[in-house]
């Protein structure tokens, strides 16, 4: 491709893929963070497993660790 005409489609795809990966990685890290538990009065939260619509008591953690940018 002639560089004077703009970016190559494969370069644009790589940029879009990287932006999507970064956004998903950040969202999964956010889900894994229960918040600042040391500040009294601030609500916390957790992502928990359910079975039949009822919490099992097990936290869902580390989802960002399963993310693979090569997929």
N, CA, C and O atoms as CSV, one atom per row, in Angstrom:
chain,resi,resn,atom,element,x,y,z
A,1,UNK,N,N,0.845,-1.181,0.000
A,1,UNK,CA,C,0.000,0.000,0.000
A,1,UNK,C,C,0.891,1.245,0.000
A,1,UNK,O,O,1.957,1.261,0.616
A,2,UNK,N,N,0.454,2.244,-0.674
A,2,UNK,CA,C,1.172,3.506,-0.747
A,2,UNK,C,C,0.989,4.269,0.564
A,2,UNK,O,O,-0.141,4.628,0.896
A,3,UNK,N,N,2.062,4.532,1.325
A,3,UNK,CA,C,1.940,5.226,2.616
A,3,UNK,C,C,1.298,6.597,2.509
A,3,UNK,O,O,0.728,7.090,3.482
A,4,UNK,N,N,1.381,7.225,1.329
A,4,UNK,CA,C,0.781,8.557,1.162
A,4,UNK,C,C,-0.743,8.486,1.181
A,4,UNK,O,O,-1.405,9.507,1.363
A,5,UNK,N,N,-1.305,7.292,0.995
A,5,UNK,CA,C,-2.768,7.138,0.949
A,5,UNK,C,C,-3.378,6.889,2.324
A,5,UNK,O,O,-4.599,6.947,2.470
A,6,UNK,N,N,-2.575,6.619,3.313
A,6,UNK,CA,C,-3.109,6.385,4.653
A,6,UNK,C,C,-2.572,5.098,5.252
A,6,UNK,O,O,-1.626,4.498,4.742
A,7,UNK,N,N,-3.192,4.694,6.337
A,7,UNK,CA,C,-2.740,3.510,7.063
A,7,UNK,C,C,-3.203,2.237,6.367
A,7,UNK,O,O,-4.261,2.198,5.738
A,8,UNK,N,N,-2.403,1.225,6.493
A,8,UNK,CA,C,-2.750,-0.082,5.942
A,8,UNK,C,C,-3.869,-0.703,6.783
A,8,UNK,O,O,-3.887,-0.532,8.002
A,9,UNK,N,N,-4.799,-1.420,6.149
A,9,UNK,CA,C,-5.902,-2.042,6.896
A,9,UNK,C,C,-5.427,-2.939,8.036
A,9,UNK,O,O,-6.041,-2.966,9.103
A,10,UNK,N,N,-4.338,-3.674,7.815
A,10,UNK,CA,C,-3.853,-4.552,8.895
A,10,UNK,C,C,-3.334,-3.744,10.084
A,10,UNK,O,O,-3.421,-4.204,11.223
A,11,UNK,N,N,-2.799,-2.555,9.838
A,11,UNK,CA,C,-2.369,-1.692,10.943
A,11,UNK,C,C,-3.575,-1.171,11.719
A,11,UNK,O,O,-3.540,-1.101,12.948
A,12,UNK,N,N,-4.630,-0.811,11.015
A,12,UNK,CA,C,-5.848,-0.345,11.688
A,12,UNK,C,C,-6.479,-1.461,12.508
A,12,UNK,O,O,-6.964,-1.230,13.616
A,13,UNK,N,N,-6.471,-2.688,11.951
A,13,UNK,CA,C,-7.003,-3.838,12.712
A,13,UNK,C,C,-6.182,-4.076,13.974
A,13,UNK,O,O,-6.749,-4.371,15.026
A,14,UNK,N,N,-4.871,-3.955,13.891
A,14,UNK,CA,C,-4.006,-4.156,15.059
A,14,UNK,C,C,-4.289,-3.097,16.130
A,14,UNK,O,O,-4.323,-3.409,17.321
A,15,UNK,N,N,-4.489,-1.867,15.710
A,15,UNK,CA,C,-4.815,-0.796,16.666
A,15,UNK,C,C,-6.155,-1.070,17.329
A,15,UNK,O,O,-6.280,-0.939,18.547
A,16,UNK,N,N,-7.165,-1.452,16.539
A,16,UNK,CA,C,-8.495,-1.740,17.094
A,16,UNK,C,C,-8.441,-2.933,18.043
A,16,UNK,O,O,-9.068,-2.908,19.103
A,17,UNK,N,N,-7.705,-3.969,17.677
A,17,UNK,CA,C,-7.590,-5.162,18.521
A,17,UNK,C,C,-6.911,-4.816,19.849
A,17,UNK,O,O,-7.339,-5.279,20.906
A,18,UNK,N,N,-5.858,-4.006,19.794
A,18,UNK,CA,C,-5.155,-3.600,21.009
A,18,UNK,C,C,-6.049,-2.755,21.904
A,18,UNK,O,O,-6.056,-2.940,23.122
A,19,UNK,N,N,-6.799,-1.837,21.322
A,19,UNK,CA,C,-7.708,-0.997,22.105
A,19,UNK,C,C,-8.792,-1.848,22.764
A,19,UNK,O,O,-9.131,-1.625,23.926
A,20,UNK,N,N,-9.339,-2.821,22.032
A,20,UNK,CA,C,-10.368,-3.701,22.589
A,20,UNK,C,C,-9.793,-4.555,23.722
A,20,UNK,O,O,-10.430,-4.726,24.762
A,21,UNK,N,N,-8.590,-5.089,23.516
A,21,UNK,CA,C,-7.949,-5.900,24.552
A,21,UNK,C,C,-7.712,-5.069,25.813
A,21,UNK,O,O,-8.006,-5.521,26.919
A,22,UNK,N,N,-7.189,-3.871,25.651
A,22,UNK,CA,C,-6.925,-3.005,26.810
A,22,UNK,C,C,-8.208,-2.669,27.555
A,22,UNK,O,O,-8.221,-2.660,28.786
A,23,UNK,N,N,-9.284,-2.393,26.828
A,23,UNK,CA,C,-10.564,-2.068,27.469
A,23,UNK,C,C,-11.106,-3.270,28.236
A,23,UNK,O,O,-11.562,-3.124,29.370
A,24,UNK,N,N,-11.062,-4.448,27.633
A,24,UNK,CA,C,-11.558,-5.647,28.306
A,24,UNK,C,C,-10.690,-6.004,29.510
A,24,UNK,O,O,-11.212,-6.372,30.563
A,25,UNK,N,N,-9.380,-5.899,29.363
A,25,UNK,CA,C,-8.475,-6.189,30.478
A,25,UNK,C,C,-8.761,-5.255,31.653
A,25,UNK,O,O,-8.811,-5.699,32.799
A,26,UNK,N,N,-8.948,-3.969,31.375
A,26,UNK,CA,C,-9.254,-2.996,32.430
A,26,UNK,C,C,-10.582,-3.310,33.106
A,26,UNK,O,O,-10.692,-3.221,34.329
A,27,UNK,N,N,-11.588,-3.675,32.319
A,27,UNK,CA,C,-12.901,-4.014,32.889
A,27,UNK,C,C,-12.796,-5.242,33.787
A,27,UNK,O,O,-13.382,-5.268,34.869
A,28,UNK,N,N,-12.058,-6.255,33.351
A,28,UNK,CA,C,-11.910,-7.461,34.170
A,28,UNK,C,C,-11.117,-7.191,35.439
A,28,UNK,O,O,-11.422,-7.760,36.487
A,29,UNK,N,N,-10.105,-6.335,35.365
A,29,UNK,CA,C,-9.360,-5.960,36.573
A,29,UNK,C,C,-10.269,-5.201,37.539
A,29,UNK,O,O,-10.192,-5.402,38.751
A,30,UNK,N,N,-11.121,-4.339,37.011
A,30,UNK,CA,C,-12.061,-3.600,37.843
A,30,UNK,C,C,-13.014,-4.563,38.553
A,30,UNK,O,O,-13.307,-4.384,39.735
A,31,UNK,N,N,-13.497,-5.578,37.842
A,31,UNK,CA,C,-14.403,-6.553,38.453
A,31,UNK,C,C,-13.720,-7.335,39.565
A,31,UNK,O,O,-14.384,-7.797,40.493
A,32,UNK,N,N,-12.418,-7.487,39.484
A,32,UNK,CA,C,-11.658,-8.245,40.476
A,32,UNK,C,C,-11.317,-7.414,41.710
A,32,UNK,O,O,-10.844,-7.957,42.709
A,33,UNK,N,N,-11.551,-6.105,41.652
A,33,UNK,CA,C,-11.183,-5.200,42.748
A,33,UNK,C,C,-12.415,-4.859,43.594
A,33,UNK,O,O,-13.324,-4.183,43.112
A,34,UNK,N,N,-12.455,-5.315,44.837
A,34,UNK,CA,C,-13.633,-5.058,45.672
A,34,UNK,C,C,-13.738,-3.621,46.173
A,34,UNK,O,O,-14.739,-3.260,46.792
A,35,UNK,N,N,-12.741,-2.805,45.920
A,35,UNK,CA,C,-12.773,-1.424,46.401
A,35,UNK,C,C,-11.865,-1.245,47.601
A,35,UNK,O,O,-11.155,-2.165,48.006
A,36,UNK,N,N,-11.898,-0.058,48.158
A,36,UNK,CA,C,-11.046,0.279,49.301
A,36,UNK,C,C,-11.760,-0.112,50.583
A,36,UNK,O,O,-12.627,0.617,51.064
A,37,UNK,N,N,-11.397,-1.265,51.136
A,37,UNK,CA,C,-12.045,-1.775,52.350
A,37,UNK,C,C,-11.575,-1.057,53.605
A,37,UNK,O,O,-12.167,-1.226,54.671
A,38,UNK,N,N,-10.521,-0.257,53.496
A,38,UNK,CA,C,-9.977,0.427,54.668
A,38,UNK,C,C,-10.684,1.743,54.973
A,38,UNK,O,O,-10.431,2.357,56.010
A,39,UNK,N,N,-11.569,2.180,54.077
A,39,UNK,CA,C,-12.290,3.430,54.293
A,39,UNK,C,C,-13.674,3.087,54.827
A,39,UNK,O,O,-14.509,2.563,54.089
A,40,UNK,N,N,-13.930,3.380,56.117
A,40,UNK,CA,C,-15.232,3.050,56.691
A,40,UNK,C,C,-16.351,3.842,56.019
A,40,UNK,O,O,-16.189,5.015,55.683
A,41,UNK,N,N,-17.481,3.178,55.832
A,41,UNK,CA,C,-18.647,3.843,55.283
A,41,UNK,C,C,-18.775,3.757,53.779
A,41,UNK,O,O,-19.843,4.034,53.233
A,42,UNK,N,N,-17.692,3.373,53.088
A,42,UNK,CA,C,-17.787,3.229,51.639
A,42,UNK,C,C,-18.293,1.828,51.305
A,42,UNK,O,O,-17.799,0.842,51.851
A,43,UNK,N,N,-19.267,1.739,50.420
A,43,UNK,CA,C,-19.769,0.399,50.068
A,43,UNK,C,C,-18.747,-0.362,49.238
A,43,UNK,O,O,-17.996,0.228,48.462
A,44,UNK,N,N,-18.728,-1.644,49.407
A,44,UNK,CA,C,-17.868,-2.505,48.605
A,44,UNK,C,C,-18.753,-3.408,47.757
A,44,UNK,O,O,-19.978,-3.352,47.866
A,45,UNK,N,N,-18.162,-4.219,46.935
A,45,UNK,CA,C,-18.931,-5.128,46.118
A,45,UNK,C,C,-18.050,-6.300,45.725
A,45,UNK,O,O,-16.832,-6.262,45.902
A,46,UNK,N,N,-18.668,-7.333,45.196
A,46,UNK,CA,C,-17.924,-8.504,44.757
A,46,UNK,C,C,-18.683,-9.191,43.632
A,46,UNK,O,O,-19.913,-9.153,43.591
A,47,UNK,N,N,-17.955,-9.813,42.727
A,47,UNK,CA,C,-18.530,-10.646,41.685
A,47,UNK,C,C,-18.557,-12.059,42.254
A,47,UNK,O,O,-17.510,-12.614,42.588
A,48,UNK,N,N,-19.748,-12.643,42.366
A,48,UNK,CA,C,-19.875,-13.952,43.007
A,48,UNK,C,C,-20.521,-14.954,42.059
A,48,UNK,O,O,-21.278,-14.591,41.159
A,49,UNK,N,N,-20.204,-16.206,42.282
A,49,UNK,CA,C,-20.803,-17.303,41.539
A,49,UNK,C,C,-22.208,-17.554,42.075
A,49,UNK,O,O,-22.463,-17.414,43.271
A,50,UNK,N,N,-23.109,-17.925,41.179
A,50,UNK,CA,C,-24.459,-18.287,41.611
A,50,UNK,C,C,-24.818,-19.660,41.057
A,50,UNK,O,O,-24.243,-20.132,40.076
A,51,UNK,N,N,-25.774,-20.274,41.711
A,51,UNK,CA,C,-26.331,-21.539,41.245
A,51,UNK,C,C,-27.831,-21.469,41.476
A,51,UNK,O,O,-28.283,-21.329,42.612
A,52,UNK,N,N,-28.586,-21.563,40.423
A,52,UNK,CA,C,-30.039,-21.448,40.551
A,52,UNK,C,C,-30.473,-20.067,41.009
A,52,UNK,O,O,-31.526,-19.917,41.628
A,53,UNK,N,N,-29.660,-19.050,40.705
A,53,UNK,CA,C,-29.986,-17.686,41.098
A,53,UNK,C,C,-29.593,-17.330,42.521
A,53,UNK,O,O,-29.817,-16.199,42.952
A,54,UNK,N,N,-29.020,-18.254,43.251
A,54,UNK,CA,C,-28.591,-18.012,44.631
A,54,UNK,C,C,-27.071,-18.004,44.717
A,54,UNK,O,O,-26.412,-18.832,44.089
A,55,UNK,N,N,-26.503,-17.068,45.496
A,55,UNK,CA,C,-25.040,-17.036,45.654
A,55,UNK,C,C,-24.505,-18.320,46.272
A,55,UNK,O,O,-25.100,-18.859,47.205
A,56,UNK,N,N,-23.378,-18.812,45.751
A,56,UNK,CA,C,-22.755,-20.018,46.304
A,56,UNK,C,C,-21.776,-19.687,47.425
A,56,UNK,O,O,-21.360,-20.563,48.182
A,57,UNK,N,N,-21.416,-18.408,47.518
A,57,UNK,CA,C,-20.427,-18.007,48.510
A,57,UNK,C,C,-19.014,-17.955,47.946
A,57,UNK,O,O,-18.082,-17.547,48.639
A,58,UNK,N,N,-18.851,-18.364,46.697
A,58,UNK,CA,C,-17.531,-18.332,46.068
A,58,UNK,C,C,-17.398,-17.063,45.233
A,58,UNK,O,O,-18.274,-16.723,44.438
A,59,UNK,N,N,-16.273,-16.370,45.437
A,59,UNK,CA,C,-15.982,-15.173,44.658
A,59,UNK,C,C,-15.422,-15.562,43.295
A,59,UNK,O,O,-14.717,-16.562,43.164
A,60,UNK,N,N,-15.743,-14.765,42.286
A,60,UNK,CA,C,-15.158,-14.935,40.960
A,60,UNK,C,C,-13.993,-13.950,40.885
A,60,UNK,O,O,-14.192,-12.736,40.932
A,61,UNK,N,N,-12.792,-14.477,40.768
A,61,UNK,CA,C,-11.581,-13.649,40.771
A,61,UNK,C,C,-10.649,-14.058,39.649
A,61,UNK,O,O,-10.710,-15.182,39.151
A,62,UNK,N,N,-9.792,-13.139,39.259
A,62,UNK,CA,C,-8.714,-13.439,38.331
A,62,UNK,C,C,-9.133,-13.640,36.889
A,62,UNK,O,O,-8.398,-14.271,36.129
A,63,UNK,N,N,-10.276,-13.130,36.485
A,63,UNK,CA,C,-10.719,-13.330,35.104
A,63,UNK,C,C,-9.734,-12.710,34.111
A,63,UNK,O,O,-9.584,-13.215,32.998
A,64,UNK,N,N,-9.069,-11.634,34.496
A,64,UNK,CA,C,-8.106,-11.006,33.590
A,64,UNK,C,C,-6.914,-11.917,33.300
A,64,UNK,O,O,-6.241,-11.766,32.280
A,65,UNK,N,N,-6.659,-12.865,34.208
A,65,UNK,CA,C,-5.535,-13.778,34.021
A,65,UNK,C,C,-5.777,-14.760,32.874
A,65,UNK,O,O,-4.825,-15.295,32.307
A,66,UNK,N,N,-7.046,-14.998,32.530
A,66,UNK,CA,C,-7.385,-15.919,31.449
A,66,UNK,C,C,-7.381,-15.245,30.078
A,66,UNK,O,O,-7.506,-15.920,29.056
A,67,UNK,N,N,-7.238,-13.936,30.050
A,67,UNK,CA,C,-7.286,-13.198,28.808
A,67,UNK,C,C,-5.990,-13.387,28.027
A,67,UNK,O,O,-4.897,-13.245,28.576
A,68,UNK,N,N,-6.122,-13.705,26.749
A,68,UNK,CA,C,-4.955,-13.939,25.897
A,68,UNK,C,C,-5.043,-13.020,24.680
A,68,UNK,O,O,-5.955,-13.175,23.868
A,69,UNK,N,N,-4.128,-12.075,24.534
A,69,UNK,CA,C,-4.211,-11.134,23.415
A,69,UNK,C,C,-3.962,-11.776,22.053
A,69,UNK,O,O,-4.208,-11.139,21.028
A,70,UNK,N,N,-3.483,-13.009,22.011
A,70,UNK,CA,C,-3.172,-13.672,20.750
A,70,UNK,C,C,-4.379,-14.400,20.160
A,70,UNK,O,O,-4.284,-14.921,19.049
A,71,UNK,N,N,-5.501,-14.452,20.861
A,71,UNK,CA,C,-6.691,-15.149,20.348
A,71,UNK,C,C,-7.363,-14.354,19.294
A,71,UNK,O,O,-8.380,-14.785,18.750
